[in-house]
């Protein structure tokens, strides 16, 4: 082969190899995922942090990274607006590379931990381990779905009905370990089964607020058909049911995957509380105004049956048969100091238990709001029913299934809802009149801690929370 031909061949092969190698690198370089940006990163721009304005308040008029503005009653960006936000943010990202090479990551990060010297909107993150900063870093690295948490902890969430926050309690230490803020008049609370997020109904904005368990910040507000009360989630975490406390009555059904309100189901009366049965076969909604229990089939999301009681429906809870199906609904009623028992299969009331006076305890009749008894829970082992009394400041404890009273515990002024730790060893009750949450040893039936919380604590729930 002549030298000139050999040189051309070598040059061609080198160019081909370089092109192939470049193509291989290009193929391996991660792409920035739009859906991850929309659902995980964008909520960070709406979050309120102490001492800082929200990102959106400045960046809607920025000449660099520009966010689309929201209309007065708009709670989140449309897909079209999200796409524009995505394109704007992507200009300041080097996908797949060290996050500290992307201006999107360094600009809001404190300078002493690798950030830029200055950000006109202030420094939002003071560590590269900040959970919000890590979410953005995952996006820069090419994440398409949120990381599976390496650790999940049990927490007690106490909503504070007269405030704009909810208190996070560690049941191991009975200490406050966090606060969920920026939700005015929080009502019901429930956690996603996988620990990824928390659902809190927002009475002020008429929304279901989805809180990221890692950051304790609102990641999405879903508009509802009216003012919400309590909330419940299915066992597989796919659907959330929201009680709408407005006549003529409805339950809003939220699809968790798309984070959208997919159906407003008409029911009989404004709904005070809604629950999902332990087997997730039914959602059970109660109305004060029409005195009805509305039972919804969760497979079809249609009303299966209803039962009219003697007075308004207040808190409810359930016990189960050996196969896990629902045996009874325990229900507290307007104006009744105790609870009634409804046979689920027969669809009728079969018993009523009235709480007796507590010797030496003064009866409190002011501010009952038509609910002398307003908190019910069945212990995780199914052997005890706990019922609070605002009249006598106690929780009454009955054995199951025979409904014999086996104990009472003082739990402060105007005790409200009850929740248990998964092992059933501790119960937690919000004392609305004292602004504390009572921790009770459920075995010894005695108070072990009084935990200061916010203003007028009422609804409470045990949740599992991802810690990273």
N, C-alpha and C positions, 0 to 999 in steps of 0.2 A: 504494500500500500504506500502511495506517495505521501510525503510528509504533510503536504497541504490538505490532502484528503483525510489523513489520520487526525490532523488538528481539528478539522471541521467535525469529525465524528466525536472526538473527545469533548469538544465544546458543546455539541448537541446533547451528548449523554449527561454532561455536567448540568446543562441548563434544564434537561428533563428531570434529573434527580432533584435539583434545587426546587423546581416547580412542584414536583410530587411531595417533597418534604414540607414545602410551604403550605401546600394544600392539606397535608396531614395535620400540621399545626393548626391551620384554620378550622379544620373539621373538629379538632379536639377542643378548641377554645369555646368556653361556655357562652351561651347567649343569655341575655337578661330576660327573665320571664315576666310577661305582662300580668298574668293573674296573681303571681306572688306579690308583685309590686302593688297591684290594686287592693288586694285583701289584707296584706300584712304590713307593707311599708307605708302606704298612703295614710292609714289611721294615725301614724306618728305625727303627721303634719297638722292634725286636728286636736292633738292632745294638749291639755292645759297642765303646765308644770309650775310649781311654786316659784315665784320670782321671774317668770318668763311669760311673754305673750305666746300665743299659738303660732306655729310656723305660717299658717295660712294668712294671718293678719298682716304680715309683711310681704310675703312672697307673691301675693296677687298683684303687686305693683312693682315687682323686681324686674330689672332689665336683664338678669342672667337666668337663674333657675326660677321660672315663673309657674305659679299654681293658678288653676282656674278658680274663679270666685264662685261661691254658693249663693243662691237666691235666699231671700229672707227665711223661708220655711223649708229650705232644702237641707237635709241632714247628711247627705253624702254625695259624692260626684257621680254623674252618669258615666256609662262606659265610654262615651265619646270624650267627655272631659278627662276621665282617667287616662285615656290613651294620650291625650295632649300633655298631661302631667308626666306620664311615662317617658315620652319623647324628650321633654324638657330636662328631666332628671338624668336621662341616659347620656346626655352630652357631657356630664361631669363624672362619668364612671369609666374605669378601665376594667372591663369584665374579666373575671378569672384571676386577676392579679392581686397583690397585697392590697388590702383595703386602704392602707395609708398612702397609696399612690393615686387614689381617687379623691378629687376635691369635694365630691358629694359627702365623703366620709370624714374628711379632716376639718372641714369648715365649721361644723357645730361641735367638734370635739375639743376639750380643754387642751391648751398648748403644752402643758407639762406632762401629758400622756400621749403626745404625738400629733396633736391638732395644729391648725393654723394659728398664727399669732393673733388674728382678729376676725370676728364675725359680727357684722352689724346687728344681728338678731340675738347676740349673746351666746354663751356656751351652754348647750343643753346637756351634754354628756361629759362626765368627769372621770370616766373610766372606759377602757375598751371592753370591759366585762358588763357594762350597762346593758340590760336586756334589749332595749330599743336599738341601741347601736349595733348589737349582735344580729338583730333581725335585718337591719340594713346591710350588714356585712355578709349575711347569708345570701341576700339578693345579689350583691356584687359578685359573689362566688358562683352564681348560676343556679341557686336553689329554685326548685319548682314547687315544693311543698315544705311545710314547716317541719323542723327537726323533731324526731321522737324524743321526748324528754328523758333524761337519764335518771331523774328522781321526781317522785310525786309525793306530796305530803298531805295529810288530813288537816283541814282548817275549818274553823267555825266562822261563818259570815253573819254578822249582826247588822241589819239595816236600821238606820236611825230615821224614824218617820218624820221628825220635825227638822231635819237637817239636809245637807247636800252631800252626805258621805255615808259609807258603810265601813264597819270595823272588822278587821281580820284578826282572829284569835288563834294562837297555837294551843291546842288542847293538852299537849305534853307539859307545857310550862304555865298554862293559863295566863299568858302575857299577850298584849296587843303587839302584833308583828307587822302590821300594815294597815293602810287606809285606802279605800276606793273612793275617790273624790269625783267631783264634776257631775254628779247625778242628783239633782234636786228632788226632794220628796221621793226617795227610793221606797218601793213597796215590796213586792215579792222578790225572792232570790232563790236560785237553784244553780247547781254546777253541771257542766258537761261531764258525762261518765268517764271520759278519758283524761280529765284534768286540764284540758287545754284552755277552757274559757268558762266564764261565769255569766249568767243571765240575770239582769236586774230590771224590773219594770220601773219606768220613769214617769211618775204622775204629772210632773211639770210639763214635759215635752210630749206626752202621749206617745212614748216610744218604748221598745224593748232595747235595752242597752247591752251590748255584748262586750264584756270586759276580758282582755287578754290576761290569762293567769300569770304569765311571766312578768308583765309590766304593771299590772293592776290599773291599766288605763283603758278607757273606752275605745274599742277598735271599730265599732259600727253602731249606729242608732237606726233601728228599723221602725219606720212609721207604723202606727197602729190605727185601728178604726175608731178608737175613742180612748177615754181615760182608763188606764189599766190598774188592776189590783194584783192578785197573786199569779204565779207562773209555775209551770211544771215541764219536765222533759221526759222523753221516752227512754227506756233502758238502753237502747242502742245509740242514743244521742242524736238521732236523725231529725226529730221534730220537737218543737217547743210549743206548748199551748199557753195562751195568755188570756186571763179573765178580763173582760171589758165591762167596767162598772158603769154602764149607761144603758138606759132603756132604748129600744125594746129588748135588747139582750143579745150578746154574741160572744163567741170565743174565737180569737184570732189564732191561726195555725201558721207557724214559721218553719220554713225549710232551712235547716242549718247549713247544708252544703252551699246553697246559693245565697244564704243570708237575706231571704226575701219573705214577705208576708204573702203566702200563697192562697190563703182562704180565710174568709170571715164567715163562720158558721152561725146562723141564727139559732138561738135557743130561747127557752122560756124565762125571760127576766134578766135584768142586769146582773152580771156575775160577780159575786164577792170573792170567791176562791175557786181555783181549779187545781185538780190533782191528777196524776197518772197512777193507776193501780199498780201494785208491786209486779204483776206479770206483764205490764204495759199493754194489756188488751183494751183497756178503756181509759178515757179521760173523764173525770167526774167533776161537774161544775155546779155550784150552789148559788141560788139567788135569794137575797133577803126579801126583795119586793114581792116576788110571786110565791115564795116559800117552797120552791121546787129544787129537787136534785135532778140534774140533767146528765145522763150517761151517754157518752160518745164512743162509738166503735172506732178505735184508732187505725184499723185496717182500711176502713172506708171513709173515715172522718165525717160520718153522718150520725145524727142523733139516734140512739138505739132505744132508749126508754127514759121515762121521767117519773118522778114520784113527788106528790105534794105532801108536805109536812104541816104541822100545826102552826108553825111560825117560821120566821126567816132563817135561812141556812147560814151558819157561821163556819168555823173550822171543821174539817173532816179528816179522818184517817182510816186505815183499813187493817184487818187481819186476814190471814190466808188459810186455805186448806193444805193438806199434805202435798198436793200436786202443784201448789203455788198459785192456784186461782183464788179469786177473792171470795171470802166467806161473809164478812160483815163490813158495813160502813158505820163507823162511829161518828156521830155528828152533834155538834153543839148548836143550840137554837136561840134565837132572839128572845130575851126575857126569861130564859130558863137557866137555873143555876145547877148545871150538870150536863148530861149528854144522853142522847138516844142511840139505840142500836137498830140498824136496818139489815135485814137478811137480804143479801145481794141476789140470790136466786129467786126467792119468793117476792122480792121487790115490795117489801112491807116492813113497817116498824114492828119489832118484836120485844123491845124492852126499853125502859127509861130509868136512868139512875140520877137521883138528885143528891147534890153534895150537902151534907149536914153542916151545921155551924161548928166552928172550931172553938172549943172552950177557952175563955180568956181573951179571945181575939175580937176586936171591935169590927163590926160590919161597915164596910165602906160602900156607900151607894151613890157617891157623886162621880160623874164623869165615866159612867160605865158604857155609854154610847150604845145602849140596848143589848150589851153582851156581858152579862155577869160572869160567864165562863168563856174564855177566848184563847184556847191553846190545847191541842191534842197531839199525842204521839204514841205509837206502839213501839216497844223496845225491839231492837234487832232480832232477839231470840223469839219474839212473838208471845212472851209470857206475861207482859205487863202493859197496861194502858195508863198513861199519865194525862191528867186533865187539870188545867190551871183555873184558879178562882180569883177574879179581881175583887170580889166581895171580901174574902177572908185572907188574901195575900198568900195563899198556899197552893201547892200542887198536890192533888189527890191521886193516889196510886192504887190501881185495881189489878187483881190477878186475872189472867185469861186462861181458859174461856169462861170461868165461872163468875167473873165480875164482882168478886169480893174485895172490899177495901182492905189494903194491907199496909198502908202507910200514908203519911202526910209530911210535907217539908215546907217550911216558910221560905218564900222566894221573892220577897219585896213587894212594893206597892205596884198595883196594876200589872201583875205578871201576864205575859202574852204567850207567844209561840214557844215550842219546845223542839229541840233536836238532840240526837244521840251521836256519840262516836260510834264507828262501825262495830267495835267490840261490845258495845252496850254498857260499858263500865261507867260512863259519865253522861249526864244530861246537861243541856244548856238552855237557859230560859231568860228571855229579855224582860227586865222589870221596867216598864215604861215610865212609872212614876219616880224611879230612883236614878235613871240614866246609868244603870249598870246591867251587866249580864251575869246571872248566877251560874256557877259551875257546881253541879251536884254529883256526889258519889252515888251512882244508881244502885249499887249493891247495899251500901250501908244506909242509904236514904238520908244523907246529911250534906249540908253545904260545905264545899271545900274552898271556894274562892268567890269573891265579888269583884268583877272586872269592870272598871270605869269605861264607858263607851260614849256615844254621842247623845244627841237630844231625842228623847222618846223612842227608845229601842223597842221594836215590835217583832216583825218577821225575822226569822233566823233559820239557818240551814247549815248542815254539814256538807262540805264539798271536798273534793280532791283537787289539788292544785299542782300543776307542773312548776318546778322551781328553776328550770333553765330552758 
